[in-house]
């Protein structure tokens, strides 16, 4: 009997590392309105995040 690389690859799908089994991520419910000040920064962040999705055809045209 021999264990191959394919054997390892096939079982990795079903294995969860013990270091992250108990990991729980909590996402706070924070809205833009909850953040005071930094209006210019909020506009820039919003543009950087939403524009590539909203205007995907323009970004694709210019190669970004």
Backbone as CSV, one residue per row, in Angstrom:
resi,resn,N_x,N_y,N_z,CA_x,CA_y,CA_z,C_x,C_y,C_z
1,UNK,0.839,-1.167,0.000,0.000,0.000,0.000,0.890,1.239,0.000
2,UNK,0.543,2.201,-0.843,1.328,3.433,-0.940,0.386,4.631,-0.938
3,UNK,0.824,5.675,-0.272,0.051,6.921,-0.234,0.657,7.868,-1.263
4,UNK,-0.215,8.402,-2.111,0.262,9.282,-3.169,-0.200,10.724,-2.909
5,UNK,0.322,11.613,-3.728,-0.073,13.013,-3.642,-1.569,13.159,-3.938
6,UNK,-2.085,12.372,-4.831,-3.515,12.402,-5.159,-4.366,12.020,-3.951
7,UNK,-3.883,11.094,-3.128,-4.596,10.732,-1.904,-4.733,11.943,-0.977
8,UNK,-3.650,12.676,-0.804,-3.692,13.862,0.045,-4.648,14.905,-0.519
9,UNK,-4.577,15.136,-1.816,-5.449,16.134,-2.434,-6.923,15.768,-2.275
10,UNK,-7.244,14.505,-2.364,-8.645,14.090,-2.283,-9.220,14.234,-0.874
11,UNK,-8.411,14.094,0.162,-8.927,14.219,1.522,-8.874,15.643,2.050
12,UNK,-8.096,16.519,1.447,-8.019,17.898,1.907,-9.361,18.616,1.818
13,UNK,-10.211,18.178,0.926,-11.529,18.782,0.763,-12.356,18.621,2.034
14,UNK,-12.183,17.522,2.733,-13.000,17.198,3.899,-12.363,17.551,5.231
15,UNK,-11.174,18.120,5.221,-10.447,18.380,6.462,-10.480,19.871,6.794
16,UNK,-10.778,20.198,8.043,-10.713,21.567,8.538,-9.560,21.637,9.536
17,UNK,-8.614,22.538,9.319,-7.506,22.653,10.281,-8.023,22.975,11.678
18,UNK,-7.445,22.364,12.685,-7.931,22.543,14.053,-7.791,23.980,14.523
19,UNK,-6.865,24.726,13.961,-6.669,26.110,14.402,-7.827,27.017,14.011
20,UNK,-8.639,26.637,13.012,-9.756,27.493,12.620,-11.121,26.859,12.875
21,UNK,-11.163,25.717,13.499,-12.450,25.074,13.779,-13.321,25.933,14.684
22,UNK,-12.702,26.579,15.653,-13.449,27.367,16.622,-13.469,28.847,16.265
23,UNK,-13.021,29.199,15.087,-12.967,30.592,14.671,-14.363,31.117,14.379
24,UNK,-14.680,32.230,14.994,-15.983,32.845,14.772,-15.738,34.303,14.407
25,UNK,-16.236,34.699,13.265,-16.036,36.061,12.798,-17.305,36.853,13.052
26,UNK,-17.151,37.958,13.740,-18.287,38.824,13.991,-18.114,40.090,13.158
27,UNK,-19.116,40.383,12.356,-19.082,41.572,11.525,-20.000,42.612,12.152
28,UNK,-19.424,43.751,12.554,-20.268,44.765,13.183,-21.204,45.411,12.166
29,UNK,-22.356,45.846,12.628,-23.342,46.491,11.776,-23.075,47.997,11.789
30,UNK,-22.117,48.446,10.978,-21.720,49.850,10.920,-22.022,50.382,9.527
31,UNK,-22.659,51.531,9.497,-23.001,52.172,8.227,-22.122,53.405,8.039
32,UNK,-22.075,53.925,6.815,-21.291,55.130,6.536,-21.735,56.279,7.444
33,UNK,-23.016,56.354,7.733,-23.533,57.444,8.552,-23.007,57.372,9.991
34,UNK,-22.609,56.179,10.434,-22.104,56.001,11.793,-20.682,56.526,11.959
35,UNK,-19.999,56.737,10.839,-18.608,57.193,10.879,-18.602,58.702,10.713
36,UNK,-18.140,59.401,11.738,-18.131,60.858,11.707,-16.903,61.400,10.994
37,UNK,-17.116,62.473,10.223,-15.995,63.117,9.542,-15.462,62.287,8.396
38,UNK,-14.260,62.597,7.969,-13.555,61.897,6.902,-14.397,61.757,5.636
39,UNK,-15.165,62.800,5.303,-16.060,62.729,4.148,-15.314,62.459,2.843
40,UNK,-14.175,63.133,2.656,-13.406,62.940,1.422,-12.884,61.507,1.319
41,UNK,-12.412,60.963,2.417,-11.919,59.587,2.430,-13.049,58.598,2.154
42,UNK,-14.225,58.834,2.725,-15.353,57.945,2.492,-15.766,57.945,1.021
43,UNK,-15.733,59.117,0.382,-16.069,59.206,-1.042,-15.060,58.418,-1.869
44,UNK,-13.763,58.590,-1.579,-12.719,57.872,-2.322,-12.849,56.361,-2.150
45,UNK,-13.068,55.911,-0.925,-13.233,54.472,-0.675,-14.450,53.929,-1.400
46,UNK,-15.537,54.662,-1.345,-16.759,54.234,-2.009,-16.533,54.117,-3.514
47,UNK,-15.833,55.089,-4.101,-15.542,55.045,-5.538,-14.632,53.867,-5.882
48,UNK,-13.608,53.635,-5.055,-12.667,52.540,-5.327,-13.341,51.183,-5.248
49,UNK,-14.350,51.065,-4.395,-15.001,49.771,-4.201,-16.156,49.570,-5.178
50,UNK,-16.989,50.594,-5.358,-18.189,50.404,-6.166,-17.993,50.657,-7.654
51,UNK,-17.136,51.603,-8.026,-16.995,51.948,-9.441,-16.538,50.782,-10.320
52,UNK,-15.558,49.970,-9.906,-15.159,48.849,-10.769,-16.306,47.890,-11.075
53,UNK,-17.246,47.730,-10.163,-18.406,46.882,-10.416,-19.478,47.621,-11.200
54,UNK,-19.699,48.865,-10.834,-20.761,49.657,-11.446,-20.436,50.016,-12.900
55,UNK,-19.155,50.294,-13.169,-18.728,50.710,-14.503,-17.689,49.732,-15.057
56,UNK,-17.980,48.459,-14.961,-17.032,47.412,-15.369,-16.618,47.555,-16.827
57,UNK,-17.540,47.937,-17.702,-17.225,48.070,-19.124,-16.184,49.158,-19.364
58,UNK,-16.245,50.262,-18.640,-15.258,51.338,-18.783,-13.889,50.866,-18.294
59,UNK,-13.873,50.190,-17.155,-12.606,49.697,-16.619,-11.971,48.684,-17.561
60,UNK,-12.797,47.828,-18.136,-12.296,46.826,-19.078,-11.729,47.506,-20.318
61,UNK,-12.405,48.545,-20.797,-11.967,49.271,-21.992,-10.588,49.886,-21.797
62,UNK,-10.341,50.445,-20.612,-9.072,51.100,-20.340,-8.039,50.177,-19.707
63,UNK,-8.371,48.904,-19.554,-7.400,47.917,-19.099,-7.142,47.888,-17.609
64,UNK,-8.068,48.324,-16.802,-7.871,48.276,-15.350,-8.583,47.095,-14.768
